[in-house]
């Protein structure tokens, strides 16, 4: 059974972002994943490399979802990112809005606000 777009994004937040299970990306992130954030590598491998760097900087990283809306194959998530060592210029928690395009049970594309 294929997960709904909302279920895919919730699984990304729970399994990858909170449980730090990068292997979950093999099922939840498309091989050709498009990242619309400057400086972040493309594809599933790029996603895993970028998130791996965040975990190196802050192994205690966790996220808290404060809202989620599914509109067709787009999922908009509002949340907070907690890190002991946030990127330069940021203070924890970092409030985020993520938009994912999901097809065939995998995140295909991502934007952030």
N, C-alpha and C positions, 0 to 999 in steps of 0.2 A: 504494500500500500504506500502510495506517494504522500508525503506530508504536504499540508497546505502551506502557502507562502508564510503565513503567520507562524505556523509550527516550525518551519525551517529557521526563521530568524530567531525565534525563542530558543531553539536548540543551539544555534550559534552562540547566543549570549550565555546560555547555561553551561554547555559542554566545553566550548573553546575559551570564552572570556572568563568564566568563573572557575571552571574545573581545570583550566589550562591544559586541556587535552587536544593538542595540535593534530593528532591523528583523526579527530572527528572532522577536520576540514576535508579529508579525502572523500567523505560522503556528502557534506553539506555545502561545499564550495566548488563551483564548476572549474574545470581545468583551464578554461579560457576566461576566467573571472576578470571583469573590467573594474579597475579602481580609479575613480575620478577625483583623487586627492593627489596634488602635486608632490612628487618625491617618493610616493609609495609604489613599489613594484607591482606589475600586472600578474595575473594568473594565480592559480592555487598556490604554486610554489612561492610567488611573491607575497601572497597573503600570509603564508606560514612563516616566511623569513621576517616580515615586518612585525607580526605579532610576537614572534620569538624574541626580537630585539626589545619590545616593550616588557616582556617577562624578565629579560636580563636586567633591565633598568629597575624594575619594580616587581619582584617575584610575588609580592602580596597583592598584586592587581586584582580588583574585583569590580563588577558592575552591578548597578541596581536599575532595573527597568521601571520607569515611572508612568509610561504610557505606550500603547502600541495600537496602530490602525492598519488594517489591510484594505487596500483599494485595488481590486483586480490582482495583478501580479506584482504590485508595489506594496512594500511594507515600510511604514514610517514608525520609528522608535524614538522615544524620548527617554533619557536616562542620565545616570551619574556614574562617572568612572572614579574609583578611589585608588590612589597610588601613593606610596610613601615617597617615591622619587619621581614626581611628574616631569614632563618635558620642560625645558627652559621657557619661562614666560607664563606658565600655568600653575595654578594652585589646586590641590585636591580638596573636595571633589571637583571634577571637571564636568560641567553640564554639556550633554551632547544630544544631537539629533542626527540619526542615521536613516538613510533611505536605501532600501535594498530592492532590486528587481530579481524576482524568483521565478524560475521556470523549471519544470521537470524535477522538482524536489531539491533543487540546488540554487544557492545565491549565484546569480549571473553577473550582477553589477552593483556598485555601491557608490553613494554620494554621502557627504557629511556637511552639516551646517555648523 
